[in-house]
Every structure is written in structure tokens, then in C-alpha cells.
Amino acid sequence: MPVSENLKRKRKQARLTQIQLAEKSGVSQQAISFIESGRNTPSEGTLRLLATALNCTVSELLDEYHPESGTMLTEYERQLILLARRLNAQGMEKLLDYARDLTENDRYTKGAPPTKMAE
């Protein structure tokens, strides 16, 4: 889920209006509106202010935290998500097919013995 949707969901869960969140966080109501509508991407500093005001983590706003498992996305997972979001439906199907093929090969699955790359 994009940061725009996560921010709006977290704000509504906290039962705050955009104005109340602005007062609590020090981020302008207009900036919050632009972030929630997807017109602006917040800086890391803005994310920290909003997360603090919402009693959550920046990772939760970025949808990197999975409460059910208590784990964070790895850098590889973040990169895959960012790349996948740039693909159309046909590209997503190809990506899924490729990922399925990789997971069927023991060489590429977790627990497989490491192999040296040919130089």
C-alpha cells in the first residue's frame, strides 16, 4: 500500500483530521493533503514527524513492517517492490513467472549451498 494510503489510514485510525494531525506533527495541513492524495512524496524528516504524531514507525507508513510476523522488509524486498510498481499487468505476470521459476530451482532458494560466480 502506498504511503498516501497508509498515512490516511493511520490518521483515521487515530481519529484525527488533517488539521489536527498538522497541529500535532508540525507538518502543514496542505502538505498532509498533498501526501494523502499522492501529489507529493514526503521527505524522511516529514515521515518521522508524522509517524511520531501517529504513534507509529516510519516503516509502518512506508508499509515495510509486517506486524503479523514482526519483521521488516529486506533491502532486496524493497527494491523488488519499487521495481514491480513500475510494471504494467503484462510485466507483473512475467515477473511472477520468473520468480516462480527461480523458486523451483534449489540453487536460488534459501538454504541452498552458496555457489561461486564464474569470473
VOROMI-107136 format. One record per residue (C-alpha): residue number from 1; residue in three letters; x, y, z. Coordinates in pm, 1 decimal, always signed. Layout:
VOROMI-107136
<kelo NUM, "ALA", <X, Y, Z>>
...
end
This chain:
VOROMI-107136
<kelo 1, "MET", <+0.0, +0.0, +0.0>>
<kelo 2, "PRO", <+145.1, +342.0, -90.6>>
<kelo 3, "VAL", <+246.2, +591.3, +176.4>>
<kelo 4, "SER", <-50.3, +811.0, +77.0>>
<kelo 5, "GLU", <-299.3, +538.7, +171.7>>
<kelo 6, "ASN", <-105.3, +433.1, +481.8>>
<kelo 7, "LEU", <-92.4, +789.1, +612.7>>
<kelo 8, "LYS", <-463.8, +841.8, +560.2>>
<kelo 9, "ARG", <-546.8, +504.2, +721.2>>
<kelo 10, "LYS", <-323.2, +572.7, +1023.3>>
<kelo 11, "ARG", <-465.4, +923.8, +1063.0>>
<kelo 12, "LYS", <-821.9, +794.9, +1054.7>>
<kelo 13, "GLN", <-736.3, +514.4, +1298.6>>
<kelo 14, "ALA", <-608.3, +783.9, +1534.6>>
<kelo 15, "ARG", <-936.5, +970.9, +1477.3>>
<kelo 16, "LEU", <-755.4, +1284.6, +1367.7>>
<kelo 17, "THR", <-846.1, +1533.4, +1098.6>>
<kelo 18, "GLN", <-574.5, +1661.7, +869.3>>
<kelo 19, "ILE", <-576.9, +1986.3, +1066.3>>
<kelo 20, "GLN", <-536.0, +1803.9, +1398.6>>
<kelo 21, "LEU", <-250.9, +1593.3, +1257.7>>
<kelo 22, "ALA", <-89.3, +1911.0, +1126.4>>
<kelo 23, "GLU", <-104.3, +2071.7, +1470.5>>
<kelo 24, "LYS", <+26.1, +1758.1, +1639.0>>
<kelo 25, "SER", <+308.7, +1692.1, +1391.8>>
<kelo 26, "GLY", <+417.9, +2039.7, +1283.7>>
<kelo 27, "VAL", <+359.0, +1942.9, +919.4>>
<kelo 28, "SER", <+122.4, +2176.8, +734.2>>
<kelo 29, "GLN", <-231.2, +2062.8, +659.2>>
<kelo 30, "GLN", <-167.8, +2135.3, +291.0>>
<kelo 31, "ALA", <+139.3, +1909.4, +290.3>>
<kelo 32, "ILE", <-61.9, +1631.1, +457.5>>
<kelo 33, "SER", <-337.0, +1675.0, +199.0>>
<kelo 34, "PHE", <-85.2, +1655.5, -86.6>>
<kelo 35, "ILE", <+76.3, +1342.6, +60.6>>
<kelo 36, "GLU", <-257.4, +1169.2, +116.5>>
<kelo 37, "SER", <-371.3, +1249.4, -237.6>>
<kelo 38, "GLY", <-43.7, +1116.5, -379.7>>
<kelo 39, "ARG", <+55.8, +1453.6, -526.4>>
<kelo 40, "ASN", <+367.9, +1478.9, -306.5>>
<kelo 41, "THR", <+612.3, +1227.9, -166.1>>
<kelo 42, "PRO", <+716.1, +1315.1, +189.8>>
<kelo 43, "SER", <+1078.8, +1357.2, +290.3>>
<kelo 44, "GLU", <+1227.2, +1130.6, +554.2>>
<kelo 45, "GLY", <+1204.8, +1414.7, +807.1>>
<kelo 46, "THR", <+837.5, +1471.1, +733.8>>
<kelo 47, "LEU", <+771.8, +1098.6, +764.3>>
<kelo 48, "ARG", <+941.2, +1099.4, +1106.2>>
<kelo 49, "LEU", <+725.9, +1388.7, +1227.0>>
<kelo 50, "LEU", <+406.3, +1223.4, +1103.1>>
<kelo 51, "ALA", <+498.9, +882.9, +1244.8>>
<kelo 52, "THR", <+572.2, +1034.1, +1585.9>>
<kelo 53, "ALA", <+240.2, +1220.5, +1585.5>>
<kelo 54, "LEU", <+58.0, +899.2, +1487.1>>
<kelo 55, "ASN", <+243.7, +679.8, +1738.8>>
<kelo 56, "CYS", <+374.8, +450.7, +1467.7>>
<kelo 57, "THR", <+702.6, +391.6, +1288.7>>
<kelo 58, "VAL", <+820.0, +535.7, +958.1>>
<kelo 59, "SER", <+834.7, +177.2, +833.3>>
<kelo 60, "GLU", <+464.6, +135.0, +905.4>>
<kelo 61, "LEU", <+389.7, +442.8, +695.9>>
<kelo 62, "LEU", <+608.4, +304.0, +419.6>>
<kelo 63, "ASP", <+440.3, -37.5, +455.4>>
<kelo 64, "GLU", <+771.9, -205.6, +532.0>>
<kelo 65, "TYR", <+668.2, -352.5, +865.2>>
<kelo 66, "HIS", <+463.8, -670.6, +890.6>>
<kelo 67, "PRO", <+304.0, -686.1, +1237.6>>
<kelo 68, "GLU", <+189.3, -1046.1, +1190.1>>
<kelo 69, "SER", <+548.7, -1168.2, +1163.2>>
<kelo 70, "GLY", <+724.6, -880.0, +1339.9>>
<kelo 71, "THR", <+969.0, -844.1, +1051.4>>
<kelo 72, "MET", <+1084.1, -563.7, +828.2>>
<kelo 73, "LEU", <+1127.3, -586.7, +453.3>>
<kelo 74, "THR", <+1483.3, -652.6, +345.3>>
<kelo 75, "GLU", <+1658.4, -419.0, +103.8>>
<kelo 76, "TYR", <+1606.4, -678.3, -172.6>>
<kelo 77, "GLU", <+1233.7, -691.1, -98.4>>
<kelo 78, "ARG", <+1207.8, -311.5, -102.3>>
<kelo 79, "GLN", <+1388.3, -295.1, -436.5>>
<kelo 80, "LEU", <+1163.5, -563.5, -585.7>>
<kelo 81, "ILE", <+852.2, -379.9, -472.7>>
<kelo 82, "LEU", <+973.9, -49.2, -616.1>>
<kelo 83, "LEU", <+1057.1, -213.0, -947.9>>
<kelo 84, "ALA", <+731.5, -410.8, -957.2>>
<kelo 85, "ARG", <+527.8, -93.9, -905.7>>
<kelo 86, "ARG", <+668.8, +38.7, -1233.6>>
<kelo 87, "LEU", <+537.4, -258.5, -1433.4>>
<kelo 88, "ASN", <+209.3, -290.8, -1617.6>>
<kelo 89, "ALA", <-5.5, -605.6, -1581.3>>
<kelo 90, "GLN", <+186.3, -793.2, -1850.5>>
<kelo 91, "GLY", <+518.6, -706.6, -1687.5>>
<kelo 92, "MET", <+387.0, -819.3, -1348.2>>
<kelo 93, "GLU", <+287.7, -1157.5, -1496.8>>
<kelo 94, "LYS", <+637.0, -1200.5, -1642.0>>
<kelo 95, "LEU", <+793.5, -1104.6, -1308.4>>
<kelo 96, "LEU", <+576.3, -1357.6, -1123.7>>
<kelo 97, "ASP", <+657.1, -1630.3, -1377.1>>
<kelo 98, "TYR", <+1028.4, -1560.0, -1342.1>>
<kelo 99, "ALA", <+1009.3, -1559.8, -960.8>>
<kelo 100, "ARG", <+819.2, -1891.2, -965.6>>
<kelo 101, "ASP", <+1085.2, -2042.5, -1193.8>>
<kelo 102, "LEU", <+1360.8, -1926.8, -958.6>>
<kelo 103, "THR", <+1189.7, -2074.9, -652.5>>
<kelo 104, "GLU", <+1166.4, -2413.4, -824.7>>
<kelo 105, "ASN", <+1546.2, -2425.6, -857.1>>
<kelo 106, "ASP", <+1723.4, -2525.4, -533.9>>
<kelo 107, "ARG", <+2024.6, -2317.3, -633.5>>
<kelo 108, "TYR", <+1821.9, -1997.7, -579.7>>
<kelo 109, "THR", <+1617.5, -2084.7, -271.5>>
<kelo 110, "LYS", <+1707.1, -2018.2, +90.5>>
<kelo 111, "GLY", <+1910.6, -2293.2, +245.0>>
<kelo 112, "ALA", <+2079.6, -2374.4, -84.5>>
<kelo 113, "PRO", <+2457.5, -2402.5, -61.6>>
<kelo 114, "PRO", <+2630.4, -2086.5, -188.6>>
<kelo 115, "THR", <+2787.5, -2109.0, -532.3>>
<kelo 116, "LYS", <+3077.1, -1904.9, -663.8>>
<kelo 117, "MET", <+3016.8, -1680.8, -959.5>>
<kelo 118, "ALA", <+3236.7, -1752.8, -1260.3>>
<kelo 119, "GLU", <+3476.3, -1468.0, -1326.9>>
end
